[in-house]
Amino acid sequence: MDRIIIQGGKRLSGEVVVSGSKNAALPILISSLLTPEPCTYQSVPHLADIRTTIKLLSGLGDKSDNQRWLDGADELTLQADQIRNFEAPYDLVKTMRASFLVIGPLVARFGQARVSTPGGCAIGARPVDLHLKGLEALGATIEQTHGYVEATAAKLRGAKIYLDLPSVGATENIMMAATLAEGTTLIENAAKEPEIDDLAKALNAMGARIQGAGTDIIQIDGVDSLGGVNHRIIPDRIEAGSFVIAAALTHGDVLVKGARTDHLEALMIKLKEAGVSFTADGHGIRVRQNGKIKSVDVKTLPYPGFPTDLQAQMMVLMAVADGVSVITETIFENRFMHAQELDRMGAQIKLEGSRAIVRGVGDLSGAPVMASDLRASVALVLAGLVANGTTEISRVYHLDRGYEQIEKKLSYLGAQIVRVPGAN
């Protein structure tokens, strides 16, 4: 397996361009199943999860014109005019939970779907019961057997659906299914993430009639059919936030091009409280950090609250801040696995259930560490940037799921970072 080796202590400076959003791209690519016409997408990031999605859609019969994308371009065309298979197998769903999103489009357009249940993952269980309740409310018959969910429906019909939790995946799955349902669907307590809004814009450009995306009530008036689309994916707010934190950590001067403050309000408020100096305009967010970092308390919440996907990165910043901070994780029950690895680098972090008490130490020390999940991986990279000496990170395949060529982007900013290929 590949490793990343970092010689810490380098100040970051320059410009870095944020890639397209992974969490927006995955459901948007899957939404191509809703039409037989070609769908072209720009700003598609080069990530392992995107490759998995293309493989999944190809297995269903969705044709892809992906040679330019494979050659390095950010454009990808999909066409689902020859769907013959309606099953998403376990070997793909187990590697990427977003694979489960095919169930809504398949049952809406073709009346049938068979999708493996995802199970749990390293950061905690994320059940799909809200997805299934929503599809049942739309009139689908759901059967679970031998680790698979089978959904069938002669015709979906609009319904009023209340989500017990504002689940992003359930909101996306129900919204896609409802576009071809007969009548009107209301999703109450819907997720409000920017990725939901981007999916709705892509669907509306295909001829869907969706209102309220980005709020807690989404209305979908069903249509008979959808057409092709040409859509540009929004910038990845989690990658953007990670680079903003990296600049602050290294007391750097970095323009994060494409970063949108309207997608990162909770993070930027906390960084301002912590004494991070930044300016924002239509080009992105520029961090010019000279002063000390102050400890601040952080609590993860559904959007527009502080993102759980930036919790690990923020913990690194607090590990070298002045004072004591309390980080509370409310989204996932097992998302502090990076804390033990940060302690190996000299951090002082005490875990108390869903809370991490972080006492700033000023300096971290390089050490061999192991990544446990996607966001923990990037947190260890950020820690390595600011640590004294050498940090060697193993199991970095997690990084490739959500960060496009992160070692190259950081190198351009002045980091001393290399990827060392290993035997698979």
Disulfide bonds with the S-S distance in Angstrom:
none
